[in-house]
Amino acid sequence: MIEKAHELYLEAIKNDFNFCFGYLGMAQTFAELGFIAKLEGKPYRDEYLQAQRDLSKVILLCPETGKLWGRRVTQYLDADVFDTSGQEMKRSGDTAGAQAQFEQAVTVLPGDVTALRALGNPRAQELTRCH
């Protein structure tokens, strides 16, 4: 389903390079594809980087639209920053700092499996089973 949406947004952009909603759709699909890959334990950062690039195009073409609709995309990206920081703190022995970062990731993106796992939340396993 997401792949089909991705194809349709790409086609829309090919027809009109200034169609900001096409870039917004691409950003959302890349963010969601990255999130699914992350749930499945697969590489996901390339999708997140592409989502950021597409969201930047939206903001350039339609600043108000980018601000209003870009929040969903940035939730995935922001949660990833907190996850990465939490993992680094955990490796360095800063357990309290790591926990705070993982809690922040869950605040930003409630379904963040990486953070939920790190916090020992059983919901992580439930979310993983869904995909």
ChimeraX attribute file (.defattr): number of C-alpha atoms within 10 A of each C-alpha:
attribute: neighborCount
match mode: 1-to-1
recipient: residues
	/A:1	6
	/A:2	13
	/A:3	11
	/A:4	10
	/A:5	14
	/A:6	19
	/A:7	13
	/A:8	15
	/A:9	21
	/A:10	17
	/A:11	12
	/A:12	18
	/A:13	18
	/A:14	12
	/A:15	11
	/A:16	11
	/A:17	12
	/A:18	16
	/A:19	17
	/A:20	23
	/A:21	19
	/A:22	24
	/A:23	26
	/A:24	25
	/A:25	25
	/A:26	27
	/A:27	30
	/A:28	27
	/A:29	25
	/A:30	26
	/A:31	27
	/A:32	20
	/A:33	19
	/A:34	24
	/A:35	24
	/A:36	16
	/A:37	16
	/A:38	18
	/A:39	22
	/A:40	14
	/A:41	11
	/A:42	11
	/A:43	13
	/A:44	19
	/A:45	17
	/A:46	12
	/A:47	19
	/A:48	24
	/A:49	16
	/A:50	17
	/A:51	29
	/A:52	21
	/A:53	14
	/A:54	23
	/A:55	27
	/A:56	18
	/A:57	20
	/A:58	27
	/A:59	19
	/A:60	14
	/A:61	17
	/A:62	16
	/A:63	14
	/A:64	12
	/A:65	15
	/A:66	20
	/A:67	12
	/A:68	10
	/A:69	17
	/A:70	23
	/A:71	14
	/A:72	15
	/A:73	22
	/A:74	20
	/A:75	17
	/A:76	22
	/A:77	23
	/A:78	15
	/A:79	25
	/A:80	23
	/A:81	15
	/A:82	21
	/A:83	26
	/A:84	17
	/A:85	18
	/A:86	27
	/A:87	22
	/A:88	14
	/A:89	18
	/A:90	17
	/A:91	11
	/A:92	10
	/A:93	11
	/A:94	13
	/A:95	14
	/A:96	12
	/A:97	16
	/A:98	25
	/A:99	19
	/A:100	16
	/A:101	23
	/A:102	28
	/A:103	22
	/A:104	19
	/A:105	29
	/A:106	20
	/A:107	14
	/A:108	19
	/A:109	19
	/A:110	14
	/A:111	19
	/A:112	25
	/A:113	25
	/A:114	21
	/A:115	29
	/A:116	21
	/A:117	14
	/A:118	17
	/A:119	16
	/A:120	10
	/A:121	12
	/A:122	11
	/A:123	14
	/A:124	19
	/A:125	14
	/A:126	11
	/A:127	14
	/A:128	15
	/A:129	10
	/A:130	7
	/A:131	9
